[in-house]
Amino acid sequence: MLTAYNAEQALKLLEENQIDIMFSDVIMPGKNGIELVKEV
């Protein structure tokens, strides 16, 4: 299991690893979950 503490860490993990499923909070530091999903 991989854990990111903010959206930027999540994006980096997504670039470095093959991710099959992602869970995200709607509210997080930097970006909200909706913005993160749109960027992914």
PyMOL Python script that loads the backbone (N, CA, C, O; Angstrom):
from pymol import cmd

cmd.read_pdbstr("""\
ATOM      1  N   MET A   1       0.848  -1.164   0.000  1.00  0.00           N
ATOM      2  CA  MET A   1       0.000   0.000   0.000  1.00  0.00           C
ATOM      3  C   MET A   1       0.903   1.240   0.000  1.00  0.00           C
ATOM      4  O   MET A   1       1.897   1.294   0.724  1.00  0.00           O
ATOM      5  N   LEU A   2       0.553   2.209  -0.801  1.00  0.00           N
ATOM      6  CA  LEU A   2       1.262   3.476  -0.879  1.00  0.00           C
ATOM      7  C   LEU A   2       0.403   4.559  -0.242  1.00  0.00           C
ATOM      8  O   LEU A   2      -0.821   4.547  -0.371  1.00  0.00           O
ATOM      9  N   THR A   3       1.046   5.493   0.444  1.00  0.00           N
ATOM     10  CA  THR A   3       0.329   6.578   1.100  1.00  0.00           C
ATOM     11  C   THR A   3       0.953   7.901   0.705  1.00  0.00           C
ATOM     12  O   THR A   3       2.174   8.055   0.725  1.00  0.00           O
ATOM     13  N   ALA A   4       0.114   8.849   0.348  1.00  0.00           N
ATOM     14  CA  ALA A   4       0.558  10.214   0.065  1.00  0.00           C
ATOM     15  C   ALA A   4      -0.166  11.143   1.030  1.00  0.00           C
ATOM     16  O   ALA A   4      -1.341  10.942   1.340  1.00  0.00           O
ATOM     17  N   TYR A   5       0.539  12.152   1.496  1.00  0.00           N
ATOM     18  CA  TYR A   5      -0.037  13.078   2.467  1.00  0.00           C
ATOM     19  C   TYR A   5      -0.567  14.355   1.835  1.00  0.00           C
ATOM     20  O   TYR A   5      -1.154  15.194   2.518  1.00  0.00           O
ATOM     21  N   ASN A   6      -0.359  14.503   0.527  1.00  0.00           N
ATOM     22  CA  ASN A   6      -0.925  15.634  -0.192  1.00  0.00           C
ATOM     23  C   ASN A   6      -1.006  15.272  -1.678  1.00  0.00           C
ATOM     24  O   ASN A   6      -0.521  14.219  -2.091  1.00  0.00           O
ATOM     25  N   ALA A   7      -1.605  16.128  -2.458  1.00  0.00           N
ATOM     26  CA  ALA A   7      -1.833  15.835  -3.873  1.00  0.00           C
ATOM     27  C   ALA A   7      -0.529  15.720  -4.648  1.00  0.00           C
ATOM     28  O   ALA A   7      -0.416  14.877  -5.538  1.00  0.00           O
ATOM     29  N   GLU A   8       0.457  16.550  -4.328  1.00  0.00           N
ATOM     30  CA  GLU A   8       1.734  16.498  -5.044  1.00  0.00           C
ATOM     31  C   GLU A   8       2.437  15.161  -4.813  1.00  0.00           C
ATOM     32  O   GLU A   8       3.002  14.596  -5.750  1.00  0.00           O
ATOM     33  N   GLN A   9       2.414  14.652  -3.596  1.00  0.00           N
ATOM     34  CA  GLN A   9       2.994  13.340  -3.308  1.00  0.00           C
ATOM     35  C   GLN A   9       2.229  12.256  -4.058  1.00  0.00           C
ATOM     36  O   GLN A   9       2.827  11.311  -4.572  1.00  0.00           O
ATOM     37  N   ALA A  10       0.922  12.391  -4.120  1.00  0.00           N
ATOM     38  CA  ALA A  10       0.101  11.409  -4.837  1.00  0.00           C
ATOM     39  C   ALA A  10       0.460  11.380  -6.320  1.00  0.00           C
ATOM     40  O   ALA A  10       0.586  10.306  -6.908  1.00  0.00           O
ATOM     41  N   LEU A  11       0.622  12.548  -6.920  1.00  0.00           N
ATOM     42  CA  LEU A  11       0.982  12.600  -8.339  1.00  0.00           C
ATOM     43  C   LEU A  11       2.342  11.967  -8.589  1.00  0.00           C
ATOM     44  O   LEU A  11       2.532  11.277  -9.591  1.00  0.00           O
ATOM     45  N   LYS A  12       3.281  12.194  -7.692  1.00  0.00           N
ATOM     46  CA  LYS A  12       4.609  11.596  -7.838  1.00  0.00           C
ATOM     47  C   LYS A  12       4.525  10.071  -7.730  1.00  0.00           C
ATOM     48  O   LYS A  12       5.154   9.360  -8.515  1.00  0.00           O
ATOM     49  N   LEU A  13       3.763   9.571  -6.775  1.00  0.00           N
ATOM     50  CA  LEU A  13       3.592   8.121  -6.638  1.00  0.00           C
ATOM     51  C   LEU A  13       2.927   7.515  -7.875  1.00  0.00           C
ATOM     52  O   LEU A  13       3.276   6.414  -8.301  1.00  0.00           O
ATOM     53  N   LEU A  14       1.977   8.239  -8.438  1.00  0.00           N
ATOM     54  CA  LEU A  14       1.296   7.762  -9.635  1.00  0.00           C
ATOM     55  C   LEU A  14       2.240   7.691 -10.834  1.00  0.00           C
ATOM     56  O   LEU A  14       2.101   6.811 -11.683  1.00  0.00           O
ATOM     57  N   GLU A  15       3.191   8.607 -10.906  1.00  0.00           N
ATOM     58  CA  GLU A  15       4.172   8.586 -11.989  1.00  0.00           C
ATOM     59  C   GLU A  15       5.159   7.436 -11.831  1.00  0.00           C
ATOM     60  O   GLU A  15       5.602   6.854 -12.821  1.00  0.00           O
ATOM     61  N   GLU A  16       5.502   7.108 -10.588  1.00  0.00           N
ATOM     62  CA  GLU A  16       6.547   6.133 -10.301  1.00  0.00           C
ATOM     63  C   GLU A  16       6.050   4.700 -10.158  1.00  0.00           C
ATOM     64  O   GLU A  16       6.855   3.769 -10.174  1.00  0.00           O
ATOM     65  N   ASN A  17       4.761   4.507 -10.021  1.00  0.00           N
ATOM     66  CA  ASN A  17       4.212   3.173  -9.740  1.00  0.00           C
ATOM     67  C   ASN A  17       2.997   2.893 -10.617  1.00  0.00           C
ATOM     68  O   ASN A  17       2.313   3.807 -11.077  1.00  0.00           O
ATOM     69  N   GLN A  18       2.750   1.611 -10.831  1.00  0.00           N
ATOM     70  CA  GLN A  18       1.519   1.221 -11.511  1.00  0.00           C
ATOM     71  C   GLN A  18       0.425   1.131 -10.452  1.00  0.00           C
ATOM     72  O   GLN A  18       0.504   0.319  -9.530  1.00  0.00           O
ATOM     73  N   ILE A  19      -0.585   1.967 -10.592  1.00  0.00           N
ATOM     74  CA  ILE A  19      -1.672   2.036  -9.610  1.00  0.00           C
ATOM     75  C   ILE A  19      -2.945   1.498 -10.260  1.00  0.00           C
ATOM     76  O   ILE A  19      -3.340   1.946 -11.336  1.00  0.00           O
ATOM     77  N   ASP A  20      -3.577   0.539  -9.601  1.00  0.00           N
ATOM     78  CA  ASP A  20      -4.817  -0.030 -10.116  1.00  0.00           C
ATOM     79  C   ASP A  20      -6.052   0.648  -9.544  1.00  0.00           C
ATOM     80  O   ASP A  20      -7.083   0.738 -10.210  1.00  0.00           O
ATOM     81  N   ILE A  21      -5.946   1.123  -8.311  1.00  0.00           N
ATOM     82  CA  ILE A  21      -7.083   1.791  -7.680  1.00  0.00           C
ATOM     83  C   ILE A  21      -6.545   2.865  -6.738  1.00  0.00           C
ATOM     84  O   ILE A  21      -5.504   2.690  -6.105  1.00  0.00           O
ATOM     85  N   MET A  22      -7.263   3.967  -6.659  1.00  0.00           N
ATOM     86  CA  MET A  22      -6.824   5.073  -5.827  1.00  0.00           C
ATOM     87  C   MET A  22      -8.012   5.574  -5.001  1.00  0.00           C
ATOM     88  O   MET A  22      -9.117   5.747  -5.515  1.00  0.00           O
ATOM     89  N   PHE A  23      -7.761   5.801  -3.721  1.00  0.00           N
ATOM     90  CA  PHE A  23      -8.738   6.420  -2.836  1.00  0.00           C
ATOM     91  C   PHE A  23      -8.191   7.781  -2.452  1.00  0.00           C
ATOM     92  O   PHE A  23      -6.994   7.926  -2.203  1.00  0.00           O
ATOM     93  N   SER A  24      -9.054   8.771  -2.402  1.00  0.00           N
ATOM     94  CA  SER A  24      -8.605  10.119  -2.095  1.00  0.00           C
ATOM     95  C   SER A  24      -9.633  10.832  -1.228  1.00  0.00           C
ATOM     96  O   SER A  24     -10.837  10.608  -1.357  1.00  0.00           O
ATOM     97  N   ASP A  25      -9.141  11.691  -0.345  1.00  0.00           N
ATOM     98  CA  ASP A  25     -10.025  12.590   0.393  1.00  0.00           C
ATOM     99  C   ASP A  25     -10.492  13.693  -0.550  1.00  0.00           C
ATOM    100  O   ASP A  25      -9.810  14.018  -1.522  1.00  0.00           O
ATOM    101  N   VAL A  26     -11.621  14.247  -0.269  1.00  0.00           N
ATOM    102  CA  VAL A  26     -12.088  15.384  -1.060  1.00  0.00           C
ATOM    103  C   VAL A  26     -11.308  16.631  -0.649  1.00  0.00           C
ATOM    104  O   VAL A  26     -11.007  17.478  -1.490  1.00  0.00           O
ATOM    105  N   ILE A  27     -10.983  16.745   0.629  1.00  0.00           N
ATOM    106  CA  ILE A  27     -10.247  17.903   1.132  1.00  0.00           C
ATOM    107  C   ILE A  27      -8.845  17.433   1.520  1.00  0.00           C
ATOM    108  O   ILE A  27      -8.696  16.514   2.326  1.00  0.00           O
ATOM    109  N   MET A  28      -7.815  18.069   0.942  1.00  0.00           N
ATOM    110  CA  MET A  28      -6.435  17.737   1.260  1.00  0.00           C
ATOM    111  C   MET A  28      -5.568  18.964   1.005  1.00  0.00           C
ATOM    112  O   MET A  28      -5.995  19.886   0.310  1.00  0.00           O
ATOM    113  N   PRO A  29      -4.365  18.988   1.553  1.00  0.00           N
ATOM    114  CA  PRO A  29      -3.479  20.134   1.323  1.00  0.00           C
ATOM    115  C   PRO A  29      -3.105  20.283  -0.155  1.00  0.00           C
ATOM    116  O   PRO A  29      -2.831  19.289  -0.828  1.00  0.00           O
ATOM    117  N   GLY A  30      -3.093  21.492  -0.651  1.00  0.00           N
ATOM    118  CA  GLY A  30      -2.631  21.764  -2.011  1.00  0.00           C
ATOM    119  C   GLY A  30      -3.724  21.760  -3.054  1.00  0.00           C
ATOM    120  O   GLY A  30      -3.932  22.762  -3.738  1.00  0.00           O
ATOM    121  N   LYS A  31      -4.422  20.657  -3.186  1.00  0.00           N
ATOM    122  CA  LYS A  31      -5.513  20.508  -4.149  1.00  0.00           C
ATOM    123  C   LYS A  31      -6.605  19.703  -3.476  1.00  0.00           C
ATOM    124  O   LYS A  31      -6.352  18.997  -2.500  1.00  0.00           O
ATOM    125  N   ASN A  32      -7.809  19.805  -3.991  1.00  0.00           N
ATOM    126  CA  ASN A  32      -8.827  18.909  -3.456  1.00  0.00           C
ATOM    127  C   ASN A  32      -8.860  17.633  -4.291  1.00  0.00           C
ATOM    128  O   ASN A  32      -8.242  17.569  -5.354  1.00  0.00           O
ATOM    129  N   GLY A  33      -9.562  16.642  -3.827  1.00  0.00           N
ATOM    130  CA  GLY A  33      -9.609  15.349  -4.499  1.00  0.00           C
ATOM    131  C   GLY A  33     -10.151  15.422  -5.913  1.00  0.00           C
ATOM    132  O   GLY A  33      -9.719  14.663  -6.780  1.00  0.00           O
ATOM    133  N   ILE A  34     -11.082  16.315  -6.157  1.00  0.00           N
ATOM    134  CA  ILE A  34     -11.660  16.461  -7.494  1.00  0.00           C
ATOM    135  C   ILE A  34     -10.600  16.987  -8.460  1.00  0.00           C
ATOM    136  O   ILE A  34     -10.487  16.495  -9.583  1.00  0.00           O
ATOM    137  N   GLU A  35      -9.826  17.979  -8.031  1.00  0.00           N
ATOM    138  CA  GLU A  35      -8.732  18.505  -8.869  1.00  0.00           C
ATOM    139  C   GLU A  35      -7.690  17.426  -9.136  1.00  0.00           C
ATOM    140  O   GLU A  35      -7.173  17.323 -10.249  1.00  0.00           O
ATOM    141  N   LEU A  36      -7.377  16.621  -8.123  1.00  0.00           N
ATOM    142  CA  LEU A  36      -6.417  15.539  -8.287  1.00  0.00           C
ATOM    143  C   LEU A  36      -6.883  14.535  -9.332  1.00  0.00           C
ATOM    144  O   LEU A  36      -6.117  14.145 -10.214  1.00  0.00           O
ATOM    145  N   VAL A  37      -8.126  14.124  -9.232  1.00  0.00           N
ATOM    146  CA  VAL A  37      -8.668  13.149 -10.193  1.00  0.00           C
ATOM    147  C   VAL A  37      -8.648  13.702 -11.621  1.00  0.00           C
ATOM    148  O   VAL A  37      -8.328  12.979 -12.564  1.00  0.00           O
ATOM    149  N   LYS A  38      -8.986  14.971 -11.775  1.00  0.00           N
ATOM    150  CA  LYS A  38      -8.952  15.581 -13.105  1.00  0.00           C
ATOM    151  C   LYS A  38      -7.534  15.580 -13.670  1.00  0.00           C
ATOM    152  O   LYS A  38      -7.345  15.371 -14.869  1.00  0.00           O
ATOM    153  N   GLU A  39      -6.547  15.809 -12.826  1.00  0.00           N
ATOM    154  CA  GLU A  39      -5.161  15.828 -13.287  1.00  0.00           C
ATOM    155  C   GLU A  39      -4.647  14.435 -13.624  1.00  0.00           C
ATOM    156  O   GLU A  39      -3.851  14.259 -14.546  1.00  0.00           O
ATOM    157  N   VAL A  40      -5.111  13.455 -12.869  1.00  0.00           N
ATOM    158  CA  VAL A  40      -4.693  12.064 -13.123  1.00  0.00           C
ATOM    159  C   VAL A  40      -5.254  11.633 -14.462  1.00  0.00           C
ATOM    160  O   VAL A  40      -5.034  10.499 -14.888  1.00  0.00           O
TER     161      VAL A  40
END
""", "prot")
cmd.dss("prot")
cmd.show_as("cartoon", "prot")
cmd.util.cbc("prot")
cmd.orient("prot")
